[in-house]
């Protein structure tokens, strides 16, 4: 018999029924454990399979944006290109710098990859399709996500390279800065749902939350893209900044794990955006709930790729100014606005939802326009070269 915590989990029950059908009678006592293990392995391997497909999809879409074909040689439509890249990294020499802390140096890629596999456990990718329904899922996501900062700093510090360390320090500063508006935008969602469970957040959305909290969605997706080290916030690993950032000294498959973690974080991050702001797997009955989740997830993925293809990389001072001077005030405005609306309309429905949506869209447009006008020119204008001047006094130059 299955554990009570999994009785309402449709994914677990499906796997349990399949295993129970083929398992001999004398092994009935371990069917529940086998089903739970199979469910975990299925979801974990699903992430590992989807990530190379996402890499291929992104490269093909970027090729179209840039008026070229993208990967098209290895396999049909270039589908085997990510596999070819992985094989190339596997056969490359794995070098550990002489002055590196070997234990920390080897552990850093694993530490950086761990949050991705841990966070996927709480994503409801269908009606009653999830690994676990935590009543503190949002807090769990925030806590586990901080491991990324630790892994990045470990990689930079353990390399014994001052450039890698400098890149890691910049990375930590950026990640910590963007966690503040990200958490504040999530706080507004929690005020609306009254729960930290992702399953309950999805269930308590009468309409997709992007229509009721557009400002919170804007802050959340911008901060999430920055946390994922994606363009235009990818200066952490930009060759034009400090060599290649925190993984300057990494080669071979260790470097491949860093890249896998970065792309897998996009896959998982798009899942969170789908669940929190797009009502998860909810949709019309002519398609199963996982199909609706997949369609919404693909739309979010395409938007993230579109942003990468459209916007240029920004400077480090622009990245920090965008977090503290733009996103932070917007997240505060959104949080206060949602709190006031929850006091006025504790259980909104019908016309009240229309009113909340219209008010929030108007406030979002005005707030973004005012802050962009007030801060945009001063903080994001190109720097003019500073030409030193000198004053000639007699024969001396002062």
Secondary structure, DSSP 8 states (H G I E B T S, - for coil): ---GGGTT-HHHHHHHHHHHHHS-GGGGGGHHHHHHHHHHHHHHHHHHHHHHHHHHHHHHHHHHHTTS--S-SSSGGGTTHHHHHHHHHHHS-----TTS-HHHHHHHHHHHHHHHHHHGGG---BTTBSS---TTHHHHHHHHHTHHHHHHHHHHHHTT-HHHHHHHHHHHHHHHHHHHHHHHHHHHHHHHHS-S-HHHHHHT-SS-GGGT-HHHHHHHHHHHHHHTT-TTSGGGG-TTTSTTGGGTT--HHHHHHHHHHHHHHHHHHHHHHHHHHS-TT---TTS-HHHHHHHHHHHHHHHHHHHHHHS----HHHHHHIIIIIIHHHHHHHHHHHHHHHHH-TT--THHHHHHHHHHHHHHHHHHHHHHHHHHHHHHS----------EETTEE-
